[in-house]
């Protein structure tokens, strides 16, 4: 997809999350696996893990929060770089995209030059993405 004068090269999905390219997702996954080796012991002390071996990021907010497919559990989770919580966003990748499509079809989204935004911050999908 090309850009025109005045357009951003990034298309955001849901308030600042952008869809990762395959190269970006692979780079994130490699970097996070290395960090996981450093931080897992600390996170296990609070009943969590830093990074799961079967996690594949596909959305990024460019501030350290990633939305990932957990291939071991078959679910979609949010990874926060600075918190041990790894909330489930959807029980599967299909359920995640179905929730996105349902929100769009129901008119619960605004689509503008920046991408797709949910109309309400309290929307269940927004709360799930941000772990609230």
Beta strands, then each sheet from edge to edge (+ up, - down):
strand 1: 12-13
strand 2: 17-19
strand 3: 55-60
strand 4: 65-70
strand 5: 75-80
strand 6: 88-90
strand 7: 109-112
strand 8: 115-118
sheet 1: 6+ 5- 4+ 3- 2+ 1- 8- 7+
end
